[in-house]
Amino acid sequence: MSALLAWVVAASSLLAPARQHEELSTAITNRVEAEPPLFKGDEDRHRTAAFLVAIAFRESSLRAAAVGDHVKGKPTSFCAFQVNLPWGRKSAEGWTGQDLLEDPEKCVTTALHMLRISMRVCPQHPLAWYAAGPAGCESQRAQRISRDRMAIAQRLLRDVHVMDDRPQSSLFIDPRRGALDPALPRPRQFCGGA
């Protein structure tokens, strides 16, 4: 497991501890490692990964097969990133909502493409266009959504720590701190009499 994948799984587990995160975390890691980062100076890709995890958490509670925003009884938003494809539209990559539900890599690819546009269109509120379309930069609601996702990403960057030389099974979440720490072996105590 790569260090970035271990970090994405740990970040996802912090936000939604009762879920299995390997499939979506692998898709996020694969796309983040394959494409240029969203942020300047993000050579290790942690900022990009944190932003994606934060968005997927708020959009779907990190559920790869989430379906939402129904219009006239039909779903219009698909996958962990709730990509809006109403009335049978396809993504810029040519994928349907069903394609995004069935393949988390396609979902992350589409979301990453949309995020690049959103960040270019509205750099002050990088998620506003993604959240509300062309009027997002001016929308107070979309600006709040953008600030919220950025704050979650910052929290993940601050609180999630994964040690590269330990297997993933040696990680745990300390509920008092809300962060991941390596599980340290406990010293053995001898309780017998002399």
C-alpha positions in Angstrom: 0.0 0.0 0.0 1.4 3.4 -1.0 1.9 6.1 1.7 -0.7 8.2 0.0 -3.3 5.4 -0.2 -2.7 4.7 3.5 -3.2 8.4 4.2 -6.5 8.5 2.2 -7.9 5.4 3.9 -6.9 6.9 7.3 -8.5 10.3 6.5 -11.7 8.6 5.2 -11.8 6.4 8.4 -11.5 9.5 10.6 -14.6 11.1 8.9 -16.7 7.9 8.5 -15.3 5.3 10.9 -17.9 2.6 10.4 -17.4 2.2 6.6 -15.0 0.3 4.4 -13.0 2.8 2.4 -10.6 0.8 0.3 -12.4 1.0 -3.1 -13.1 4.7 -3.1 -9.7 5.5 -1.4 -7.9 3.5 -4.1 -9.8 5.4 -6.8 -9.0 8.7 -5.3 -5.3 7.8 -4.8 -5.0 6.4 -8.4 -6.4 9.6 -9.9 -4.5 11.9 -7.6 -1.2 10.2 -8.4 -1.9 10.0 -12.2 -2.9 13.7 -12.7 -1.3 17.0 -11.8 -2.2 18.3 -8.3 -5.0 20.8 -7.8 -2.8 23.1 -5.7 0.6 24.6 -6.4 3.4 23.2 -4.2 1.4 19.9 -3.6 4.1 17.6 -4.7 3.1 14.8 -2.3 -0.6 15.2 -3.4 -1.9 15.3 0.1 -3.7 18.6 -0.3 -5.4 17.4 -3.4 -6.4 14.1 -1.8 -7.6 15.9 1.4 -9.8 18.2 -0.7 -11.3 15.2 -2.6 -11.9 13.2 0.6 -13.6 16.3 2.2 -15.9 16.8 -0.8 -16.8 13.1 -1.0 -17.5 13.1 2.7 -20.0 16.0 2.6 -21.6 14.9 -0.7 -22.1 11.2 0.1 -20.6 10.3 3.5 -17.9 8.6 1.4 -20.3 6.2 -0.3 -19.2 5.3 -3.8 -22.6 4.3 -5.0 -24.6 7.3 -3.6 -27.5 8.6 -5.6 -29.2 11.8 -4.8 -31.1 14.9 -6.0 -34.2 13.3 -7.6 -36.2 15.3 -10.1 -39.6 13.9 -11.1 -38.6 10.6 -9.4 -35.4 10.2 -11.3 -31.9 10.6 -9.9 -29.8 13.5 -11.1 -26.7 13.3 -8.9 -24.4 10.3 -8.9 -21.5 8.6 -7.0 -19.4 9.8 -4.0 -19.0 13.2 -5.5 -22.7 13.7 -6.4 -21.9 14.6 -10.0 -25.0 16.3 -11.4 -26.1 14.6 -14.7 -29.8 15.3 -15.0 -32.1 13.8 -17.7 -29.6 11.3 -19.0 -26.8 13.7 -19.7 -23.2 12.4 -19.8 -20.1 13.8 -18.2 -17.4 15.6 -20.3 -15.7 12.2 -20.5 -18.8 10.6 -22.0 -20.0 8.7 -19.0 -23.5 8.3 -17.7 -24.6 8.5 -14.1 -24.8 4.7 -14.0 -21.2 4.5 -15.3 -20.1 6.7 -12.4 -22.0 4.6 -9.9 -20.4 1.4 -11.1 -16.8 2.6 -11.4 -15.3 4.8 -8.6 -12.3 5.7 -10.9 -14.7 7.2 -13.4 -16.5 9.1 -10.6 -13.2 10.5 -9.2 -11.9 11.4 -12.8 -15.1 13.3 -13.5 -15.1 15.1 -10.1 -11.4 16.0 -10.5 -12.1 17.4 -14.0 -15.0 19.5 -12.7 -12.9 20.7 -9.7 -10.2 22.0 -12.1 -12.8 24.0 -13.9 -14.3 25.3 -10.6 -10.9 26.3 -9.3 -10.1 28.2 -12.5 -13.5 29.9 -12.7 -13.7 30.9 -9.1 -10.2 30.8 -7.4 -11.4 32.7 -4.3 -14.0 29.9 -3.6 -12.6 26.8 -5.3 -15.7 24.7 -4.9 -18.4 27.3 -5.6 -18.8 26.6 -9.4 -18.8 22.8 -8.7 -21.5 23.3 -6.1 -23.8 25.7 -7.9 -22.8 26.0 -11.5 -22.1 29.3 -13.3 -23.6 31.5 -10.6 -21.6 29.7 -7.9 -18.9 32.4 -7.5 -21.6 34.9 -6.5 -23.7 32.6 -4.4 -23.3 32.9 -0.7 -24.5 29.3 -0.3 -21.9 28.0 -2.7 -19.2 30.1 -1.0 -20.1 28.6 2.4 -20.0 25.1 0.9 -16.5 25.8 -0.5 -15.3 27.2 2.8 -16.7 24.1 4.6 -15.0 21.6 2.3 -11.7 23.5 2.5 -11.9 23.6 6.3 -12.5 19.8 6.4 -9.5 19.3 4.1 -7.3 21.5 6.4 -8.4 19.5 9.4 -7.5 16.2 7.7 -4.1 17.6 6.8 -3.5 18.7 10.4 -4.9 15.6 12.2 -4.2 12.6 10.0 -0.8 11.0 10.4 0.3 7.7 9.0 3.7 6.2 9.7 5.1 4.8 6.4 7.0 1.9 8.1 4.0 0.4 9.9 1.4 -1.8 8.4 -2.1 -0.3 8.0 -3.5 -2.6 10.7 -1.3 -0.8 13.3 -3.2 2.4 12.9 -6.1 3.5 15.1 -8.2 6.5 15.7 -7.8 8.1 19.1 -11.3 9.4 19.8 -10.0 11.9 22.4 -7.8 13.6 19.8 -9.8 12.7 16.6 -6.6 11.8 14.8 -4.8 8.8 13.7 -1.8 7.6 15.7 0.3 4.5 15.4 -0.6 1.8 17.8 2.3 1.5 20.1 3.1 -1.8 21.8 2.3 -1.9 25.5 5.2 -2.7 27.8 4.8 -6.0 29.5 4.3 -5.9 33.2 5.2 -8.7 35.5 2.6 -9.1 38.2 3.9 -12.2 39.9 5.4 -12.2 43.4 9.0 -12.9 44.0 
